[in-house]
Amino acid sequence: MKSILSRLLVGALALVLLVFAALWAWSRHFAASPELPPRAAPVVLERSVRVAIIGDSWAAGRKLDDFVAEELRQRGWSIEIISRGHPGAKSRTILSNLLAPEDKLHSSREVLFGRPLHAAVVIAGVNDSQGYIGADHYAYHVALTAEALRQRGIHPMVVELPEYGIEHATSSDPLGQVRRRLMRRIYHGDRVDVIPMYRAALEQALAPRLARGQVDLIDFDPVTADFHRSRDLFLPDAIHLSEKGRRVLARQIGAALDARLRRLAERRPDQVGSASGSSRPPA
């Protein structure tokens, strides 16, 4: 009997280790750089523009659309916004959704292959950072997303990793909790608040594109630089924005979009498709 129990225990342990190994390999897989047919950037005519908002749950359910549209209309723009958000998605999944067939759940292929867009706001990283997936993994996939947008004539505008209550984030299942703890120890030196680390990695990954004005990095600090002093901007889960928080973020996104769209409107038709503007728009 002891022998049977020992074998069962060893088998169960081996199965758990196998599951962890599979989850580990899956979570740290790096996507290949997509090869997309290039498309020229559309000209801004009569201050009429189309903009996308893509990302995780922060972009889902049109939570920001009306607020951003209101900000831009106040600045004199006629705007159409399409948004595609995937709750719980990490940066790699957000990239995959851009390339997924349109009949697949959470596909955002329309952004790349639908009617031309002038700009796209990318909101990602909350799920990467609270899952401790690795700053390099996050930055790599956000940079690929920006490049995919640019290849299709869409100016990418990436919101830097938001300040949120990362210390309060938990997994919904025990296995996920253990995986998060292991990932945190191995890739982050057991550091809990890795937001500065992820921000630095993203800026480094985007540095060449920022210098040439091929992407904008939207500063999150004007929304809040300290979660603990801005609890009213968040829901009780400490991860998602309240309505007040969404309005404040929309104000920052609207200011950045206005600055970039003004630069795009100044371009002559024969300049469309070339890099222009500065790296970080004024807020």
N, C-alpha and C positions, 0 to 999 in steps of 0.2 A: 504493500500500500504506500509506504514511504517513497519507494522508487517511482511509482505512478504519479504521486503528488509532486515530486521533484521535477519529473519530466514535464508535467503540466505547467508548473511554475516557470520553468525555463522556456517552454514554448510561448507562454503568455508574455514573458519579458521580451523574447525575441520579436514577437508580433508588435508589441508597443514600440520597440526600437525601430522596427521596419516602418511603422506608421510615421514616427517622428522623422526618419530619414527621408521618406517620400514627401512629407510636408515641407521639410527643409529644402529639398531640391526644387520643389515646385515654387516655393516662395522666393528663392534666390535665382530663379531662371531669368536671364537677360534676353529680351526680345531682339530680333534682328532689325537692322535699320530698314524701314520700308522703302521700296523703289516706286515712286509715284510719277505719273505723267505730269510734267509741269504745266501750269496754267497762269496766264498773265493776270496781274492784279487788276481788279475793276477800277475804273475812274470814278472819283467822287463828283457827282453832278448835282447842282442845286441843293447842296447840303442834305441830300437824301442818301441814307446808308443802310446796309444790312450788317448785323453783328451777331456773333454766336457766343453763348456762354456754355462751356462744357466742363465736366469734372465729376466730383463725387456728390454726396448728398447735399452739399452746400449749393450745388447748381441744380439739383433735382426739384421737380414740382413747380417750376417757374417762380421759385421763392424770391429771386432777385430781379427778374425781368422787368416788372412794372416799375420798381424803384429806380433801376438804371435808366429805363426809357424816360421816366419823369425828369431825371437829372439832365439828360441830354436834350430833351425838348426845351427845358429852361435855358439851355445854351444855344438854342436856335436850330437844332437838328431834327429832321424828319427821319425816324428810325424804325426799323423792323428788327426784332430780336428773336432768334431761335435758340432754345436751350436744350441741352441733353445732359442730364445728370444721372449717375448710377450710385445709389446709396451703398456705402461700404466698399466702394471700388478704390483700389490702390492705383498708383500712377501707371503701372504696366497695363492694367485692365482698361484704363481710360484711353490709352493708346490703341489697344486691341479693338475697343469699341469703334474707333474712327475707321477701322479697316474691315469691320465685320459686315456680313451681308445685311441688307436692310430688313429682312424678315427675322433677324435674330433679336432677342430681347436686349434692350439697352444699346442697340446699334446706333452710332452717331455718324454713319457713313454719309448722310445727307450733308453734313458740314463740309466734307471734302469734295463731294461730287454732285451736290445739288446746285441751286442757283448761286452765283458768285457772292462771296462775302468780303467785306472790307477789312474786318478784324475779328479776332476770336479771343475771348477771355478764358484762360485756363485756371481752374481752381482745383488743386490736388495737394496731397501730402499729409492730411490729417490721419488718414488710415495707414499710410506708410509709416509715419512716425510713431503712432500709438501701437503699431504692430512691430516696431523696431526692425523693419525690413532691411535697413541699411541706407545711410545717406547717399552712398554711391549708386545704389539701385534706384532710389527715388530720383536723383538728379539726372541720371542717364535717361530714364524714360520720359521725364518732363522735357528734356532737351530734344529727344526724338519726336515728341509730340509737336513741339515748336517748329522743328524742321519740316515735318509733314505738312503742317499748316502753311508754312512759307512756300513750299514747293507748289502748293495749289493756289498761290496768289493771295493768301489770307495773312494779314499781319498778326503774329502771335503776341498776346499780352498776358504774361503769367503773374498771377497773384502769388507773392512769396508765401511760404508756409505760415499760416496764421498762428498767432499767439492764442492758445486755448488751454483748457485745464487738463493737460496731458498727465498730470499727477493723479487725476481721478479716473483715467481711462482703465477699463477692465475688459476681459474677454467674457463672452457669454457662456463658454464651456470650460471645464477644467483642463482639457487637453490644450486648448488655445492659450490658457493662462500660463501653463508650463512652457509652451513654445515661445510665448512672448518673453518670459523670464530668461530663457536660454539665449534667445536672439539679443536681448538687451545686454546680457553678460558678454557674449562673444563679439558683437559688432559695435557695442557702445560703452564698453568698460563698466557696465552696470549703472550707467548714468540714466536717470529717469527723464529729466527735461533735456531732450535732444534737439529741440527746435532750433537753437542757434547753429548746431552742427549741420542740420539739414539745409538751413538757409545758406550757409557758407558753401556747401557742396553744390547747391543749385547755381549760385552766382558764379562759381568757378566753371561749372559746366557750360553756362550760357555766355561766359566772358567774351569769346570771339564774336558772337552774334550781337551782344550788347554794344560792343565797340563800333560795329558797322551799322548799328541802327536797324538790325533785322529782327529784333524782338525787344519788347519792353518788359521790365520787371516792376510790377506794381507794389510799392511799399505798403506793408500792412500796419506799420507802427502808428500812422495817423488814426487808424481805427481804434487800436489799443496796443500799448507796449507792455501791459501788465494785466494778465487775466484776473488776478486777485483784486485788482482795483477797479475792475470793469465787469463785475458779475452780472450787472443788469443788461449787458449786451448778449448774454448767453442764456440758454435754457438750463433747467436744473441738472441736466446730464453733463454740463460743463464742456460739451464738445460742439453742440450746434448753436447757431445764433438765434437770439430772440428777434422779434420784429424790429425792435429798436436797433439791434446789432446789424440786421440786414440793411436797414436804412443807412446806417453809418458806413457800412462797407460799400453800398451802392453809390454813395456820395464820392468815395475815393475812386471807385472804378469809373464813375462818370467823368470825374476830372481828368483821369488818365486817358480815357477814350477821347474826350474832347481835344486834348492836346495832340494826340496822335492823328485823329481824323483831320484836324486843321492842317497838319503837315502833309497828309495824303492829298488833301484838296488843293494844296499849292503846287502839286506835281503836274507837269505837262503830260499829255497823253503819251508822248514818246519816251517818257521817263518811267512809265508804269512797268513794274517788274524789277526795277533796280532798288538798291538799298537807299534809305534816306532817313533823316531825322537823327535825334540823339538817343542815347541808350535808356535813360530813365525819365519818363515824362514828369513835369512838375505836377504836384498835387494841388 
